[in-house]
Amino acid sequence: MSEIKNQTKKILQSQGIRITSQRQLILQELIKSLKPLSAAEIHRILIKQDSGIRLSTIYRNLKFFSSRGLIREFNLDRSRKEKFYEFIESHHHHLICTSCGEIKCLGCPLEDYESELAERTGYQIKDHNIKIYGLCPECQTGDI
């Protein structure tokens, strides 16, 4: 059994989630990906692998994983209604190209500031999210 398949099986078991081949496939793609994926992107990847998985199955499982706290669901652009999903491995933010839609994950520079803000205001900080928009190097040169 491959390492990533073993990892997904352990994650699902530790959360008390029934293991199905579809759940494993979806979670594997989210874990392997270096960027957030839409349901359609996951579907394209899995169809190329001859999985026969339906898009509705992907949406249903993404919603379920999100409700269990395994993945994060979010919109990257207010003008697009498409949601993106990523495996929650570590807290980070996103740099998004406004032209081609490329997404890069960035570390979080706000850990100290969040603690100081909580102390100063008395708030119990639950979460924060930063999205930075710009043009990637390829779009700046017009190579796309």
Buried (B, 14 or more C-beta within 10 A) or exposed (E): EEEBBEBBBEBBEEEEBEEEEBBBBBBBBBBEBEEBBBBEBBBEBBEEEEBEBEBEBBBBBBBBBBEEEBBBBEEBEEEEEEBBBBBEEEBBBBBBBEBEBBBBBEEBEBEEEBEEBEEEEEEEEEEEEEBEEEEBEEBEEEEE
